[in-house]
Amino acid sequence: MRIPVDALSKDALNAIIESFVLREGTDYGERETGFAAKCQQVRRALESGWAAIEFDAVTESVNIVPLEPGQAKD
């Protein structure tokens, strides 16, 4: 189930973004990028519609996934 960014409190959104950034294997390219900058990149991707937050009811987990151009944001 896709969760609209604006349906979350600021604290909940920050926690989801921070959890995502802290996961092992998150790659941001050739240059080292700080934690705050990574969080800001993810936030911009969510706000611009390039990524979405998805909740899996079976595993009760949240993930941030990239969206293809033209894919619905909600």
C-alpha positions in Angstrom: 0.0 0.0 0.0 1.4 3.4 -1.0 1.5 6.0 1.8 1.2 9.7 0.6 4.0 11.8 2.1 1.6 14.4 3.2 -0.4 11.8 5.2 2.5 11.4 7.7 3.6 13.7 10.5 6.9 15.4 10.2 8.4 13.1 12.9 7.1 9.9 11.2 8.4 11.0 7.8 11.8 11.9 9.2 12.0 8.5 11.0 11.1 6.6 7.8 13.7 8.5 5.8 16.4 8.1 8.4 15.7 4.4 8.7 15.9 4.0 4.9 19.2 5.9 4.7 20.7 3.9 7.5 20.0 0.6 5.9 23.1 -1.2 4.7 23.5 -1.2 0.9 22.0 2.2 0.2 24.3 3.7 -2.5 24.5 7.3 -3.5 27.2 7.2 -6.1 31.0 7.6 -6.3 31.4 10.4 -3.8 30.9 10.0 0.0 27.8 11.8 1.1 26.9 12.7 4.7 23.8 11.4 6.5 22.0 14.7 6.5 22.6 15.2 2.7 21.4 11.6 2.0 18.2 12.2 4.0 17.6 15.5 2.1 18.1 13.7 -1.2 15.5 11.0 -0.2 13.1 13.7 1.0 13.4 15.6 -2.3 12.8 12.4 -4.3 9.6 11.7 -2.2 8.3 15.3 -2.5 9.0 15.4 -6.3 7.3 12.1 -7.0 10.5 10.2 -8.0 10.1 7.9 -5.0 7.2 6.7 -2.8 6.7 5.2 0.6 5.1 1.7 0.6 3.8 -0.2 3.6 3.7 -4.0 3.4 0.9 -5.3 5.7 2.2 -8.8 5.6 5.6 -8.0 7.0 4.4 -4.8 8.7 7.4 -3.0 7.1 7.9 0.4 5.3 10.1 0.9 2.4 11.0 3.8 0.0 10.9 2.7 -3.6 11.9 4.6 -6.8 9.1 5.3 -9.3 9.4 5.1 -13.0 8.5 8.3 -15.0 4.7 8.4 -15.5 4.0 6.1 -12.6 1.3 7.4 -10.2 2.6 9.0 -7.1 -0.3 7.7 -4.8 
